Amino acid sequence: MQDVAKSKTGISVRLTDERWTHIVEEHSEMAGLRHEVLDAITNPSMILEGRYGVLMAVRDILEGKYLVVVYRETHNDGFIITSFTTRQKRFLARRKKLWPV
């Protein structure tokens, strides 16, 4: 099974069960946040440039805590690579902000 969310560019971004299992196994704090991950793609606070052509949708989830969803888009398709939470605003500030400009 897979869920799909529309990105700010209108691309359908997939979250497969395999990727979700990987995310939860590597980042146990993500358990129960599948809906929030998809919502971060559709309604991010900001989109940052990641390494190697990936995008990072960032959403504030608590005061000083951010949900980061790493995903890739092609011209007609997209998929989620991983997701995690962070309190390190410095980590986010080092990235180039793509949206909003």
PDB file as gemmi writes it, atoms N, CA and C in Angstrom:
CRYST1    1.000    1.000    1.000  90.00  90.00  90.00 P 1                      
ATOM      1  N   MET A   1       0.836  -1.176   0.000  1.00  0.00           N  
ATOM      2  CA  MET A   1       0.000   0.000   0.000  1.00  0.00           C  
ATOM      3  C   MET A   1       0.888   1.250   0.000  1.00  0.00           C  
ATOM      4  N   GLN A   2       0.354   2.315  -0.548  1.00  0.00           N  
ATOM      5  CA  GLN A   2       1.078   3.575  -0.525  1.00  0.00           C  
ATOM      6  C   GLN A   2       0.096   4.724  -0.393  1.00  0.00           C  
ATOM      7  N   ASP A   3       0.564   5.783   0.224  1.00  0.00           N  
ATOM      8  CA  ASP A   3      -0.206   7.015   0.318  1.00  0.00           C  
ATOM      9  C   ASP A   3       0.453   8.030  -0.598  1.00  0.00           C  
ATOM     10  N   VAL A   4      -0.325   9.008  -1.033  1.00  0.00           N  
ATOM     11  CA  VAL A   4       0.181  10.019  -1.953  1.00  0.00           C  
ATOM     12  C   VAL A   4      -0.223  11.397  -1.434  1.00  0.00           C  
ATOM     13  N   ALA A   5       0.714  12.342  -1.536  1.00  0.00           N  
ATOM     14  CA  ALA A   5       0.446  13.743  -1.187  1.00  0.00           C  
ATOM     15  C   ALA A   5       0.912  14.612  -2.346  1.00  0.00           C  
ATOM     16  N   LYS A   6       0.209  15.706  -2.585  1.00  0.00           N  
ATOM     17  CA  LYS A   6       0.603  16.656  -3.637  1.00  0.00           C  
ATOM     18  C   LYS A   6       1.582  17.667  -3.049  1.00  0.00           C  
ATOM     19  N   SER A   7       2.705  17.848  -3.737  1.00  0.00           N  
ATOM     20  CA  SER A   7       3.696  18.831  -3.298  1.00  0.00           C  
ATOM     21  C   SER A   7       3.289  20.222  -3.748  1.00  0.00           C  
ATOM     22  N   LYS A   8       4.038  21.226  -3.323  1.00  0.00           N  
ATOM     23  CA  LYS A   8       3.770  22.614  -3.711  1.00  0.00           C  
ATOM     24  C   LYS A   8       3.887  22.814  -5.221  1.00  0.00           C  
ATOM     25  N   THR A   9       4.634  21.952  -5.908  1.00  0.00           N  
ATOM     26  CA  THR A   9       4.777  22.052  -7.362  1.00  0.00           C  
ATOM     27  C   THR A   9       3.719  21.247  -8.102  1.00  0.00           C  
ATOM     28  N   GLY A  10       2.812  20.596  -7.364  1.00  0.00           N  
ATOM     29  CA  GLY A  10       1.733  19.826  -7.984  1.00  0.00           C  
ATOM     30  C   GLY A  10       2.100  18.392  -8.312  1.00  0.00           C  
ATOM     31  N   ILE A  11       3.286  17.962  -7.903  1.00  0.00           N  
ATOM     32  CA  ILE A  11       3.734  16.591  -8.160  1.00  0.00           C  
ATOM     33  C   ILE A  11       3.179  15.656  -7.080  1.00  0.00           C  
ATOM     34  N   SER A  12       2.723  14.469  -7.477  1.00  0.00           N  
ATOM     35  CA  SER A  12       2.287  13.459  -6.523  1.00  0.00           C  
ATOM     36  C   SER A  12       3.515  12.787  -5.918  1.00  0.00           C  
ATOM     37  N   VAL A  13       3.602  12.844  -4.587  1.00  0.00           N  
ATOM     38  CA  VAL A  13       4.742  12.284  -3.860  1.00  0.00           C  
ATOM     39  C   VAL A  13       4.249  11.071  -3.082  1.00  0.00           C  
ATOM     40  N   ARG A  14       4.867   9.915  -3.339  1.00  0.00           N  
ATOM     41  CA  ARG A  14       4.438   8.645  -2.762  1.00  0.00           C  
ATOM     42  C   ARG A  14       5.145   8.337  -1.443  1.00  0.00           C  
ATOM     43  N   LEU A  15       4.408   7.732  -0.522  1.00  0.00           N  
ATOM     44  CA  LEU A  15       4.972   7.156   0.695  1.00  0.00           C  
ATOM     45  C   LEU A  15       4.539   5.701   0.739  1.00  0.00           C  
ATOM     46  N   THR A  16       5.472   4.795   0.453  1.00  0.00           N  
ATOM     47  CA  THR A  16       5.157   3.362   0.431  1.00  0.00           C  
ATOM     48  C   THR A  16       5.283   2.772   1.835  1.00  0.00           C  
ATOM     49  N   ASP A  17       4.670   1.619   2.023  1.00  0.00           N  
ATOM     50  CA  ASP A  17       4.794   0.912   3.297  1.00  0.00           C  
ATOM     51  C   ASP A  17       6.248   0.557   3.587  1.00  0.00           C  
ATOM     52  N   GLU A  18       6.999   0.196   2.564  1.00  0.00           N  
ATOM     53  CA  GLU A  18       8.417  -0.144   2.749  1.00  0.00           C  
ATOM     54  C   GLU A  18       9.181   1.056   3.294  1.00  0.00           C  
ATOM     55  N   ARG A  19       8.954   2.232   2.735  1.00  0.00           N  
ATOM     56  CA  ARG A  19       9.643   3.452   3.198  1.00  0.00           C  
ATOM     57  C   ARG A  19       9.196   3.804   4.602  1.00  0.00           C  
ATOM     58  N   TRP A  20       7.890   3.656   4.878  1.00  0.00           N  
ATOM     59  CA  TRP A  20       7.392   3.977   6.210  1.00  0.00           C  
ATOM     60  C   TRP A  20       8.028   3.057   7.254  1.00  0.00           C  
ATOM     61  N   THR A  21       8.147   1.775   6.944  1.00  0.00           N  
ATOM     62  CA  THR A  21       8.795   0.838   7.861  1.00  0.00           C  
ATOM     63  C   THR A  21      10.238   1.262   8.103  1.00  0.00           C  
ATOM     64  N   HIS A  22      10.943   1.623   7.053  1.00  0.00           N  
ATOM     65  CA  HIS A  22      12.329   2.089   7.179  1.00  0.00           C  
ATOM     66  C   HIS A  22      12.398   3.330   8.083  1.00  0.00           C  
ATOM     67  N   ILE A  23      11.511   4.282   7.855  1.00  0.00           N  
ATOM     68  CA  ILE A  23      11.513   5.517   8.643  1.00  0.00           C  
ATOM     69  C   ILE A  23      11.311   5.222  10.121  1.00  0.00           C  
ATOM     70  N   VAL A  24      10.312   4.423  10.445  1.00  0.00           N  
ATOM     71  CA  VAL A  24       9.996   4.130  11.846  1.00  0.00           C  
ATOM     72  C   VAL A  24      11.096   3.294  12.508  1.00  0.00           C  
ATOM     73  N   GLU A  25      11.718   2.390  11.762  1.00  0.00           N  
ATOM     74  CA  GLU A  25      12.814   1.598  12.326  1.00  0.00           C  
ATOM     75  C   GLU A  25      14.037   2.460  12.623  1.00  0.00           C  
ATOM     76  N   GLU A  26      14.322   3.434  11.768  1.00  0.00           N  
ATOM     77  CA  GLU A  26      15.495   4.293  11.955  1.00  0.00           C  
ATOM     78  C   GLU A  26      15.217   5.472  12.895  1.00  0.00           C  
ATOM     79  N   HIS A  27      13.977   5.915  12.956  1.00  0.00           N  
ATOM     80  CA  HIS A  27      13.600   7.088  13.746  1.00  0.00           C  
ATOM     81  C   HIS A  27      12.322   6.758  14.520  1.00  0.00           C  
ATOM     82  N   SER A  28      12.471   6.095  15.645  1.00  0.00           N  
ATOM     83  CA  SER A  28      11.307   5.593  16.388  1.00  0.00           C  
ATOM     84  C   SER A  28      10.339   6.701  16.808  1.00  0.00           C  
ATOM     85  N   GLU A  29      10.823   7.936  16.917  1.00  0.00           N  
ATOM     86  CA  GLU A  29       9.943   9.046  17.288  1.00  0.00           C  
ATOM     87  C   GLU A  29       8.895   9.332  16.220  1.00  0.00           C  
ATOM     88  N   MET A  30       9.067   8.754  15.027  1.00  0.00           N  
ATOM     89  CA  MET A  30       8.142   8.997  13.921  1.00  0.00           C  
ATOM     90  C   MET A  30       6.899   8.107  13.977  1.00  0.00           C  
ATOM     91  N   ALA A  31       6.909   7.073  14.810  1.00  0.00           N  
ATOM     92  CA  ALA A  31       5.756   6.175  14.906  1.00  0.00           C  
ATOM     93  C   ALA A  31       4.503   6.991  15.211  1.00  0.00           C  
ATOM     94  N   GLY A  32       3.467   6.763  14.456  1.00  0.00           N  
ATOM     95  CA  GLY A  32       2.214   7.476  14.654  1.00  0.00           C  
ATOM     96  C   GLY A  32       2.129   8.816  13.939  1.00  0.00           C  
ATOM     97  N   LEU A  33       3.162   9.196  13.185  1.00  0.00           N  
ATOM     98  CA  LEU A  33       3.168  10.495  12.508  1.00  0.00           C  
ATOM     99  C   LEU A  33       3.049  10.379  10.987  1.00  0.00           C  
ATOM    100  N   ARG A  34       2.548   9.268  10.482  1.00  0.00           N  
ATOM    101  CA  ARG A  34       2.440   9.078   9.030  1.00  0.00           C  
ATOM    102  C   ARG A  34       1.604  10.184   8.381  1.00  0.00           C  
ATOM    103  N   HIS A  35       0.470  10.502   8.967  1.00  0.00           N  
ATOM    104  CA  HIS A  35      -0.383  11.553   8.413  1.00  0.00           C  
ATOM    105  C   HIS A  35       0.344  12.903   8.410  1.00  0.00           C  
ATOM    106  N   GLU A  36       1.091  13.191   9.475  1.00  0.00           N  
ATOM    107  CA  GLU A  36       1.830  14.452   9.566  1.00  0.00           C  
ATOM    108  C   GLU A  36       2.925  14.538   8.513  1.00  0.00           C  
ATOM    109  N   VAL A  37       3.549  13.394   8.182  1.00  0.00           N  
ATOM    110  CA  VAL A  37       4.577  13.360   7.136  1.00  0.00           C  
ATOM    111  C   VAL A  37       3.963  13.747   5.801  1.00  0.00           C  
ATOM    112  N   LEU A  38       2.825  13.166   5.475  1.00  0.00           N  
ATOM    113  CA  LEU A  38       2.144  13.494   4.220  1.00  0.00           C  
ATOM    114  C   LEU A  38       1.681  14.952   4.206  1.00  0.00           C  
ATOM    115  N   ASP A  39       1.195  15.418   5.338  1.00  0.00           N  
ATOM    116  CA  ASP A  39       0.742  16.805   5.431  1.00  0.00           C  
ATOM    117  C   ASP A  39       1.902  17.784   5.262  1.00  0.00           C  
ATOM    118  N   ALA A  40       3.092  17.402   5.705  1.00  0.00           N  
ATOM    119  CA  ALA A  40       4.269  18.271   5.548  1.00  0.00           C  
ATOM    120  C   ALA A  40       4.610  18.462   4.070  1.00  0.00           C  
ATOM    121  N   ILE A  41       4.348  17.464   3.247  1.00  0.00           N  
ATOM    122  CA  ILE A  41       4.578  17.592   1.806  1.00  0.00           C  
ATOM    123  C   ILE A  41       3.568  18.576   1.206  1.00  0.00           C  
ATOM    124  N   THR A  42       2.319  18.461   1.597  1.00  0.00           N  
ATOM    125  CA  THR A  42       1.252  19.300   1.059  1.00  0.00           C  
ATOM    126  C   THR A  42       1.284  20.717   1.624  1.00  0.00           C  
ATOM    127  N   ASN A  43       1.551  20.838   2.921  1.00  0.00           N  
ATOM    128  CA  ASN A  43       1.482  22.127   3.608  1.00  0.00           C  
ATOM    129  C   ASN A  43       2.741  22.396   4.433  1.00  0.00           C  
ATOM    130  N   PRO A  44       3.890  22.511   3.796  1.00  0.00           N  
ATOM    131  CA  PRO A  44       5.116  22.744   4.562  1.00  0.00           C  
ATOM    132  C   PRO A  44       5.199  24.181   5.082  1.00  0.00           C  
ATOM    133  N   SER A  45       5.971  24.375   6.143  1.00  0.00           N  
ATOM    134  CA  SER A  45       6.300  25.732   6.591  1.00  0.00           C  
ATOM    135  C   SER A  45       7.335  26.321   5.644  1.00  0.00           C  
ATOM    136  N   MET A  46       8.235  25.440   5.171  1.00  0.00           N  
ATOM    137  CA  MET A  46       9.238  25.842   4.188  1.00  0.00           C  
ATOM    138  C   MET A  46       9.763  24.611   3.477  1.00  0.00           C  
ATOM    139  N   ILE A  47      10.369  24.835   2.305  1.00  0.00           N  
ATOM    140  CA  ILE A  47      11.023  23.771   1.558  1.00  0.00           C  
ATOM    141  C   ILE A  47      12.476  24.185   1.388  1.00  0.00           C  
ATOM    142  N   LEU A  48      13.365  23.271   1.755  1.00  0.00           N  
ATOM    143  CA  LEU A  48      14.798  23.522   1.690  1.00  0.00           C  
ATOM    144  C   LEU A  48      15.437  22.628   0.646  1.00  0.00           C  
ATOM    145  N   GLU A  49      16.586  23.074   0.148  1.00  0.00           N  
ATOM    146  CA  GLU A  49      17.356  22.277  -0.795  1.00  0.00           C  
ATOM    147  C   GLU A  49      18.234  21.305  -0.020  1.00  0.00           C  
ATOM    148  N   GLY A  50      18.123  20.035  -0.353  1.00  0.00           N  
ATOM    149  CA  GLY A  50      18.969  19.028   0.264  1.00  0.00           C  
ATOM    150  C   GLY A  50      20.133  18.685  -0.648  1.00  0.00           C  
ATOM    151  N   ARG A  51      20.880  17.698  -0.257  1.00  0.00           N  
ATOM    152  CA  ARG A  51      22.000  17.237  -1.081  1.00  0.00           C  
ATOM    153  C   ARG A  51      21.516  16.322  -2.192  1.00  0.00           C  
ATOM    154  N   TYR A  52      22.279  16.285  -3.271  1.00  0.00           N  
ATOM    155  CA  TYR A  52      22.052  15.355  -4.378  1.00  0.00           C  
ATOM    156  C   TYR A  52      20.664  15.484  -5.007  1.00  0.00           C  
ATOM    157  N   GLY A  53      20.124  16.703  -5.027  1.00  0.00           N  
ATOM    158  CA  GLY A  53      18.862  16.943  -5.708  1.00  0.00           C  
ATOM    159  C   GLY A  53      17.601  16.631  -4.924  1.00  0.00           C  
ATOM    160  N   VAL A  54      17.724  16.343  -3.639  1.00  0.00           N  
ATOM    161  CA  VAL A  54      16.516  16.082  -2.857  1.00  0.00           C  
ATOM    162  C   VAL A  54      15.969  17.379  -2.289  1.00  0.00           C  
ATOM    163  N   LEU A  55      14.720  17.323  -1.899  1.00  0.00           N  
ATOM    164  CA  LEU A  55      14.041  18.446  -1.268  1.00  0.00           C  
ATOM    165  C   LEU A  55      13.722  18.076   0.172  1.00  0.00           C  
ATOM    166  N   MET A  56      13.605  19.095   1.008  1.00  0.00           N  
ATOM    167  CA  MET A  56      13.294  18.870   2.413  1.00  0.00           C  
ATOM    168  C   MET A  56      12.102  19.740   2.796  1.00  0.00           C  
ATOM    169  N   ALA A  57      10.959  19.097   3.023  1.00  0.00           N  
ATOM    170  CA  ALA A  57       9.778  19.808   3.492  1.00  0.00           C  
ATOM    171  C   ALA A  57       9.885  19.885   5.011  1.00  0.00           C  
ATOM    172  N   VAL A  58       9.731  21.079   5.548  1.00  0.00           N  
ATOM    173  CA  VAL A  58       9.867  21.287   6.992  1.00  0.00           C  
ATOM    174  C   VAL A  58       8.549  21.827   7.532  1.00  0.00           C  
ATOM    175  N   ARG A  59       8.160  21.286   8.657  1.00  0.00           N  
ATOM    176  CA  ARG A  59       6.910  21.703   9.298  1.00  0.00           C  
ATOM    177  C   ARG A  59       7.166  21.828  10.794  1.00  0.00           C  
ATOM    178  N   ASP A  60       6.728  22.928  11.398  1.00  0.00           N  
ATOM    179  CA  ASP A  60       6.813  23.093  12.845  1.00  0.00           C  
ATOM    180  C   ASP A  60       5.789  22.159  13.479  1.00  0.00           C  
ATOM    181  N   ILE A  61       6.230  21.349  14.451  1.00  0.00           N  
ATOM    182  CA  ILE A  61       5.268  20.464  15.105  1.00  0.00           C  
ATOM    183  C   ILE A  61       5.072  20.821  16.576  1.00  0.00           C  
ATOM    184  N   LEU A  62       6.079  21.389  17.200  1.00  0.00           N  
ATOM    185  CA  LEU A  62       6.007  21.908  18.563  1.00  0.00           C  
ATOM    186  C   LEU A  62       6.914  23.120  18.620  1.00  0.00           C  
ATOM    187  N   GLU A  63       6.807  23.888  19.662  1.00  0.00           N  
ATOM    188  CA  GLU A  63       7.695  25.027  19.835  1.00  0.00           C  
ATOM    189  C   GLU A  63       9.148  24.548  19.813  1.00  0.00           C  
ATOM    190  N   GLY A  64       9.891  24.973  18.787  1.00  0.00           N  
ATOM    191  CA  GLY A  64      11.298  24.604  18.694  1.00  0.00           C  
ATOM    192  C   GLY A  64      11.574  23.196  18.193  1.00  0.00           C  
ATOM    193  N   LYS A  65      10.548  22.499  17.689  1.00  0.00           N  
ATOM    194  CA  LYS A  65      10.725  21.143  17.164  1.00  0.00           C  
ATOM    195  C   LYS A  65      10.143  21.090  15.761  1.00  0.00           C  
ATOM    196  N   TYR A  66      10.910  20.488  14.841  1.00  0.00           N  
ATOM    197  CA  TYR A  66      10.537  20.489  13.430  1.00  0.00           C  
ATOM    198  C   TYR A  66      10.460  19.066  12.883  1.00  0.00           C  
ATOM    199  N   LEU A  67       9.489  18.854  12.019  1.00  0.00           N  
ATOM    200  CA  LEU A  67       9.370  17.612  11.258  1.00  0.00           C  
ATOM    201  C   LEU A  67      10.010  17.872   9.903  1.00  0.00           C  
ATOM    202  N   VAL A  68      10.940  17.026   9.499  1.00  0.00           N  
ATOM    203  CA  VAL A  68      11.635  17.159   8.221  1.00  0.00           C  
ATOM    204  C   VAL A  68      11.305  15.937   7.374  1.00  0.00           C  
ATOM    205  N   VAL A  69      10.841  16.169   6.153  1.00  0.00           N  
ATOM    206  CA  VAL A  69      10.537  15.086   5.222  1.00  0.00           C  
ATOM    207  C   VAL A  69      11.444  15.267   4.011  1.00  0.00           C  
ATOM    208  N   VAL A  70      12.297  14.279   3.778  1.00  0.00           N  
ATOM    209  CA  VAL A  70      13.229  14.310   2.653  1.00  0.00           C  
ATOM    210  C   VAL A  70      12.588  13.537   1.506  1.00  0.00           C  
ATOM    211  N   TYR A  71      12.492  14.201   0.344  1.00  0.00           N  
ATOM    212  CA  TYR A  71      11.839  13.554  -0.798  1.00  0.00           C  
ATOM    213  C   TYR A  71      12.485  14.003  -2.101  1.00  0.00           C  
ATOM    214  N   ARG A  72      12.190  13.267  -3.156  1.00  0.00           N  
ATOM    215  CA  ARG A  72      12.709  13.583  -4.482  1.00  0.00           C  
ATOM    216  C   ARG A  72      11.534  13.720  -5.447  1.00  0.00           C  
ATOM    217  N   GLU A  73      11.660  14.698  -6.330  1.00  0.00           N  
ATOM    218  CA  GLU A  73      10.668  14.892  -7.393  1.00  0.00           C  
ATOM    219  C   GLU A  73      11.341  14.745  -8.743  1.00  0.00           C  
ATOM    220  N   THR A  74      10.615  14.131  -9.680  1.00  0.00           N  
ATOM    221  CA  THR A  74      11.009  14.166 -11.086  1.00  0.00           C  
ATOM    222  C   THR A  74       9.968  15.029 -11.779  1.00  0.00           C  
ATOM    223  N   HIS A  75       9.972  15.076 -13.090  1.00  0.00           N  
ATOM    224  CA  HIS A  75       9.016  15.939 -13.784  1.00  0.00           C  
ATOM    225  C   HIS A  75       7.563  15.503 -13.620  1.00  0.00           C  
ATOM    226  N   ASN A  76       7.314  14.242 -13.249  1.00  0.00           N  
ATOM    227  CA  ASN A  76       5.922  13.797 -13.108  1.00  0.00           C  
ATOM    228  C   ASN A  76       5.678  12.843 -11.948  1.00  0.00           C  
ATOM    229  N   ASP A  77       6.650  12.678 -11.059  1.00  0.00           N  
ATOM    230  CA  ASP A  77       6.531  11.704  -9.979  1.00  0.00           C  
ATOM    231  C   ASP A  77       7.403  12.135  -8.814  1.00  0.00           C  
ATOM    232  N   GLY A  78       7.091  11.637  -7.635  1.00  0.00           N  
ATOM    233  CA  GLY A  78       7.917  11.921  -6.473  1.00  0.00           C  
ATOM    234  C   GLY A  78       7.796  10.814  -5.448  1.00  0.00           C  
ATOM    235  N   PHE A  79       8.769  10.736  -4.544  1.00  0.00           N  
ATOM    236  CA  PHE A  79       8.729   9.724  -3.498  1.00  0.00           C  
ATOM    237  C   PHE A  79       9.473  10.209  -2.269  1.00  0.00           C  
ATOM    238  N   ILE A  80       9.000   9.762  -1.104  1.00  0.00           N  
ATOM    239  CA  ILE A  80       9.616  10.116   0.164  1.00  0.00           C  
ATOM    240  C   ILE A  80      10.774   9.167   0.418  1.00  0.00           C  
ATOM    241  N   ILE A  81      11.892   9.741   0.833  1.00  0.00           N  
ATOM    242  CA  ILE A  81      13.098   8.970   1.133  1.00  0.00           C  
ATOM    243  C   ILE A  81      13.175   8.654   2.620  1.00  0.00           C  
ATOM    244  N   THR A  82      13.032   9.678   3.452  1.00  0.00           N  
ATOM    245  CA  THR A  82      13.063   9.495   4.897  1.00  0.00           C  
ATOM    246  C   THR A  82      12.398  10.685   5.563  1.00  0.00           C  
ATOM    247  N   SER A  83      12.240  10.586   6.864  1.00  0.00           N  
ATOM    248  CA  SER A  83      11.665  11.672   7.648  1.00  0.00           C  
ATOM    249  C   SER A  83      12.174  11.550   9.077  1.00  0.00           C  
ATOM    250  N   PHE A  84      12.297  12.691   9.739  1.00  0.00           N  
ATOM    251  CA  PHE A  84      12.789  12.708  11.120  1.00  0.00           C  
ATOM    252  C   PHE A  84      12.379  14.014  11.773  1.00  0.00           C  
ATOM    253  N   THR A  85      12.551  14.091  13.080  1.00  0.00           N  
ATOM    254  CA  THR A  85      12.315  15.337  13.791  1.00  0.00           C  
ATOM    255  C   THR A  85      13.663  15.888  14.258  1.00  0.00           C  
ATOM    256  N   THR A  86      13.707  17.204  14.426  1.00  0.00           N  
ATOM    257  CA  THR A  86      14.929  17.836  14.912  1.00  0.00           C  
ATOM    258  C   THR A  86      14.568  19.082  15.711  1.00  0.00           C  
ATOM    259  N   ARG A  87      15.427  19.425  16.637  1.00  0.00           N  
ATOM    260  CA  ARG A  87      15.330  20.685  17.369  1.00  0.00           C  
ATOM    261  C   ARG A  87      16.461  21.618  16.935  1.00  0.00           C  
ATOM    262  N   GLN A  88      17.297  21.163  16.028  1.00  0.00           N  
ATOM    263  CA  GLN A  88      18.477  21.906  15.609  1.00  0.00           C  
ATOM    264  C   GLN A  88      18.137  22.879  14.486  1.00  0.00           C  
ATOM    265  N   LYS A  89      17.717  24.059  14.872  1.00  0.00           N  
ATOM    266  CA  LYS A  89      17.370  25.077  13.894  1.00  0.00           C  
ATOM    267  C   LYS A  89      18.589  25.452  13.043  1.00  0.00           C  
ATOM    268  N   ARG A  90      19.788  25.370  13.623  1.00  0.00           N  
ATOM    269  CA  ARG A  90      21.024  25.659  12.903  1.00  0.00           C  
ATOM    270  C   ARG A  90      21.196  24.721  11.707  1.00  0.00           C  
ATOM    271  N   PHE A  91      20.827  23.457  11.878  1.00  0.00           N  
ATOM    272  CA  PHE A  91      20.876  22.473  10.794  1.00  0.00           C  
ATOM    273  C   PHE A  91      20.010  22.931   9.620  1.00  0.00           C  
ATOM    274  N   LEU A  92      18.849  23.461   9.921  1.00  0.00           N  
ATOM    275  CA  LEU A  92      17.929  23.908   8.878  1.00  0.00           C  
ATOM    276  C   LEU A  92      18.399  25.211   8.243  1.00  0.00           C  
ATOM    277  N   ALA A  93      18.950  26.099   9.050  1.00  0.00           N  
ATOM    278  CA  ALA A  93      19.365  27.415   8.560  1.00  0.00           C  
ATOM    279  C   ALA A  93      20.520  27.338   7.566  1.00  0.00           C  
ATOM    280  N   ARG A  94      21.284  26.255   7.587  1.00  0.00           N  
ATOM    281  CA  ARG A  94      22.408  26.103   6.652  1.00  0.00           C  
ATOM    282  C   ARG A  94      21.958  25.760   5.238  1.00  0.00           C  
ATOM    283  N   ARG A  95      20.734  25.337   5.083  1.00  0.00           N  
ATOM    284  CA  ARG A  95      20.206  24.919   3.782  1.00  0.00           C  
ATOM    285  C   ARG A  95      19.632  26.098   3.011  1.00  0.00           C  
ATOM    286  N   LYS A  96      19.682  26.001   1.704  1.00  0.00           N  
ATOM    287  CA  LYS A  96      19.094  27.034   0.852  1.00  0.00           C  
ATOM    288  C   LYS A  96      17.574  26.903   0.898  1.00  0.00           C  
ATOM    289  N   LYS A  97      16.904  28.012   1.168  1.00  0.00           N  
ATOM    290  CA  LYS A  97      15.448  28.024   1.232  1.00  0.00           C  
ATOM    291  C   LYS A  97      14.894  28.191  -0.181  1.00  0.00           C  
ATOM    292  N   LEU A  98      14.064  27.235  -0.602  1.00  0.00           N  
ATOM    293  CA  LEU A  98      13.455  27.262  -1.931  1.00  0.00           C  
ATOM    294  C   LEU A  98      12.038  27.821  -1.927  1.00  0.00           C  
ATOM    295  N   TRP A  99      11.336  27.593  -0.814  1.00  0.00           N  
ATOM    296  CA  TRP A  99       9.956  28.072  -0.676  1.00  0.00           C  
ATOM    297  C   TRP A  99       9.654  28.342   0.780  1.00  0.00           C  
ATOM    298  N   PRO A 100       8.948  29.368   1.175  1.00  0.00           N  
ATOM    299  CA  PRO A 100       8.617  30.498   0.324  1.00  0.00           C  
ATOM    300  C   PRO A 100       9.864  31.335   0.055  1.00  0.00           C  
ATOM    301  N   VAL A 101       9.843  31.986  -1.073  1.00  0.00           N  
ATOM    302  CA  VAL A 101      11.012  32.765  -1.483  1.00  0.00           C  
ATOM    303  C   VAL A 101      10.998  34.116  -0.822  1.00  0.00           C  
TER     304      VAL A 101                                                      
END                                                                             
